[in-house]
Amino acid sequence: MKKNLLSVAVKGALGLTAAAIMVPTTPAFAQDDAALVEEVVVTGSRIKRETLNTAGQTVTIDRSDIDISGNMSVADVLRETSLNALGSFSERSGSSAQSNATVNLRGAGSDRTLVLINGRRVTGSPSLGGGGSVNLNMIPMDAVERIEILADGASSTYGSDAIAGVVNLIMRKNFEGVSFKSRVGRPSQEGGDEESVSFVFGATGDRVSVTSALEFNSRDEIYDADRDYTAARWADENGDGYIDIDTETVGVSRYARAIWDPVHNTWAAPGSTWNPTTELWEGADCESIGEGFINAQYKGGNVCGYAHALISANRASLKRANSFTSAEFNIDDNWKAYTDVLFSRVESFGRYAPPAAVFDPMPANHPDNPTGEDTYATWRWDTLGPRDNTIEDLMMDGTVGITGQINDAVSLEVYAQYGKYVSTGIGSNYLSYGGLAINNEWNGDLIMDSEEAIANLRATTVTDEQMDTRKLFAGSQIDFMEMPGGTASAYIGLEHMEIEYSSLVDAQSEAGWIGGSAGNSAQGSRDLDAIFTEFLLPVTDSIEVNLAVRYDDYSDFGSATSPKVGINYRPLDNLTLKASWGQGFKAPALSDLYGVTSFSAEDATDYVYCAANGIPSDSCIEEQFDTYFGSNPDLDAEESEAYTAGVIYDVNDMITLGIEYFNLSVDNVIQTVGAQDMIFAELAGLSHTVTRLGNGQIDEIRAGTVNGPGFELQTLDFSAKGSYATEFGEFGFNVLFSHLIEYSQQAYFGAEVQDHAGWNLYPEWKGTLGLNWTQGNHRVDWYMSYTGSHAAENLIDEDGSLLPPLKPEGELDSWLVHNVAYNYTFNNDHNFRVGVRNLLDEDPVLDKNGEFSRDHYDLYNNFGRVYFAEYSVDL
């Protein structure tokens, strides 16, 4: 490309930079063309060029933006971006992936967002299903030079998983000296304390350059009891003399002491007696059992509830020790060898309440069985103590390569990459059904809280998960002709990759002999061969065309071809128009293809039971149901099509405005047919897998993974960025708001497609606004993060059809979080920074029942107000 266009192109590329995390910085416009003539590779393309501009929407978060954010990890930084529209998974207690954190561009799904390091895939997390999803907690934040986000499909360049976009973490290199940083964060409420220390050091010689970063940090767990909105609570709110466990409790489970009465088809609590007049079991004294047990009713039966939120943790703890090393060796003036090596260790801790598991069989003569019948019970095995889960994640990813110029027109890069991710989980104080059988058979009416019985009942679970990837890559760029706008370039490459995945649990868990555990095993492998090519065509001084196509061949499910076309048009020096079209695909995750049946307690609303008992759908309560998920070896790949269009306008040298449109449609969507889907199918009189008890309550549900019809989403992004220099200092502003225009998908499996924008968990707006002031050694930042309101729930629209549509009902509040910080620089190389995240201590938005439900974890966090202080020095 012609170098005299560079300054304008850089302005266009920076139009949506730091606004992604609402941190305002002065626009880094070029001072002169000579400073930026080195060719670069931009995310979404493999062709080196002399401009940062591309046809797709690219957002850049640079090193200063990362530092200013006050966050502890890469995951925290990306979670705040407006492009992470519907939230993303974060480390949480109560999940098999409790140590993981992801990013979810456009709300299309984290498994449709490709994460790269230095433009290369890294090993995915086996805890996230054996696909390409990367655990962001494995990446040291202080090793990152900048984060580039391509908010556009990029399968034509990178292959699978890049349907919704790409997050490319560009790591530091050619660093001179030593940098040290120490940081501490303290929430105003209990739990979540943060500590961090990092070192970056490097040296550069005539032929060798080495940069290494070491990072150690931790964040404590947060218990449900540490926050008012997750603490256990219960009350007889309607004054009828009973506590209904579904409607009058929070953080309380019916899995405590509930014995099934097969004669009267209802539930009984220990110590209760049958009243033939009221046709109820009455007189239980649940509080005498121990702390957390309460007298309650469940669907007309008498049960003991258990306040599990007195013990359980909500957010898992993290202890991270991560490192990244980059080294280059200049063989001669044209060729260099390089290596990048990532080593990471993350330990997480989560605590759950004592195991809740079926007591089956429960003998008729058991002292807690008032029915006098051989039966079963839903039971809280509190004498075993809380279930503590510790997970250790270890990851190594290394690349060795060579790159250089064959001649003035042809360059070549060849590299080999190997990655290994091992995750080991240990769970204590689970229930052994074998031990329960021994107690029943060998000891008769043995009291279950005796030392002998407890020793028989206690079990330890083990999970061993691994992902191994091996990759060979070769690619060449060829500058093949001169065009009116500059030199036309082509890139052609070959790629071979081998992936092995395993997720193994202990034999007792897999056999279903462990209560309170959701264990299952899966194993699989695949090979991938790909060929791809790309063209950069500067048609005129103001028009640039990008063409790309990639062919992928998988050993286990087939092949895919992904084309893309993009165009940049600059009718004026300060105005850039851009558009792109492309197709993409996502390969099925190995766990979806090869996993064995697994158990999960799934949230769902039993509209069938409510309809049979005269309960209106808007009064039907969401509950947890035993659900068993199976894999599907016949899954096909997803297919996608994406359109983008944008305008970037430089008002002057200090202010840039932008607007970008994105349209994504995905067909053949890989989706889970879950508990709620099966209940809807039963309601419509269709084939289903719901099993019910004699009183109509659900016993269990079978579910699985299938290829569904697809979804379509449309978004519009607005950005504004600028700065003003005055005699009182320099003032800056930065804005990025994303508007969800449409999110059309099936309301549930088998139902019609409906637009979900504005529905429950689909806010139409997410945005960031940042303001800053700088003068001399002082800097103040004030930035705000906004998540729009959305419906309180999605209800059945009872129109009499077999598969009725859903409708949004009610409205939940929007969420606005203020963050402020002050930075002082002294002795040129020393920085001291203090600040407060969530200044007004805003609680997360609660659901329609006033609870911080698991559905809300992706959109909101429970850190509350966090004070932090940071000191750094560069030597």
Secondary structure, DSSP 4 states (H G I P E B T S, - for coil): --GGGHHHHHHHHGGGSGGGGT--------S-GGGG-S-EE-TT--SEES----SS-EEEEEHHHHHHT--SSHHHHHHTSTTSTT------TTSTTTT-----GGGS-GGGEEEEETTEE-PPPGGGTSSS---GGGS-GGGEEEEEEE-S--HHHH-TT-SSEEEEEEEP-S--EEEEEEEEEEESSSS--EEEEEEEEEEE-SSEEEEEEEEEEEE--EEGGGSTTTS-EE--TT-SSS-BTTTSEES-EEEEEEEEETTTTEEE-TT-EEETTTTEEE---GGGG-TTEEEEEETTEEEEEE-GGGT-EEE-EEEEEEEEEEEEEE-SSSEEEEEEEEEEEEEEEEEEPSPEEEEEEE-TT-TT--S-S-EEEEEE-GGG--EEEEEEEEEEEEEEEEEEEEETTEEEEEEEEEEEEEEEEEEEEEEEHHHHHHHHHHHTT--TTSHHHHHHHEEEEEEEEEEEEEEEEEEEEEEEEEETTEEEEEEEEEEEEEEEEEEEE-HHHHTT-EET-----EEEEEEEEEEEEEEEE--SSSEEEEEEEEEEEETTTEEEEEEEEEEEEEEETTEEEEEEEEEEEEPPPHHHHHBPPEEEEEEEE-HHHHHHTT--GGGPPEEEEEEEEE--TT---EEEEEEEEEEEEEEETTEEEEEEEEEEEEEEEEEEE-HHHHHHHHHTT----EEE-TTS-EEEEEEEEEEEEEEEEEEEEEEEEEEEEETTEEEEEEEEEEEEEEEEEESSTTS-EEE-TTSTT--SEEEEEEEEEEETTEEEEEEEEEE--B-SEEEE---S-SSPPEEEES-BPPEEEEEEEEEEEETTTEEEEEEEESTT-PPPPP-TTS---GGGTTT-----SEEEEEEEEE-
